[in-house]
Amino acid sequence: MEANRGQGGIQQLLAAEQEAQHIVNAARNAKMARLKQAKEEADKEIAEFRAQMEAQFQKKLAESSGDSGANVKRLELETEAKIQHLKSEAARISHDVVQMLLKHVTTVKN
C-alpha cells in the first residue's frame, strides 16, 4: 500500500509539474503576444509621426521655395523703385547743388 501511495504522490508531482509548465508556457506566449502588439503599435505611431513631420517639412519647403521667388521679385521691385527715387531726387537738386558749390568756390573770404 505504501508503494501505491508513493506512486500516487509521484504521479501528483508529475501532474503538478506539467500543469506548472503549461501555466509558464501560457504566460510566456501571452508575454510574447503583448510584446508583438506593443511593437506593432509603436511602429504605427512612428509611421504616423514620420508622415506628419514629412508633411510639415514639405509644406515649409514649398512655402520657402515659393516665397523665395516671390521675395526675390519683391526685393528687385523695391530696389528698382528706390534707385528711381534716388535718381529723380538727384536730378531735381543737382542744379542747386552745383550752384551752391560754385558760389562757395568762387567766393573769396578775408
NORTARA-V784941 format. One record per pair of residues at least 24 apart in sequence whose ideal C-beta (glycine too) atoms are under 6 Angstrom apart, sorted by sequence separation. I is the first residue (numbers start at 1). J is the second residue. If there is no record, write none. Layout:
i: {I,I}
j: {J,J}
//
This chain:
none
//
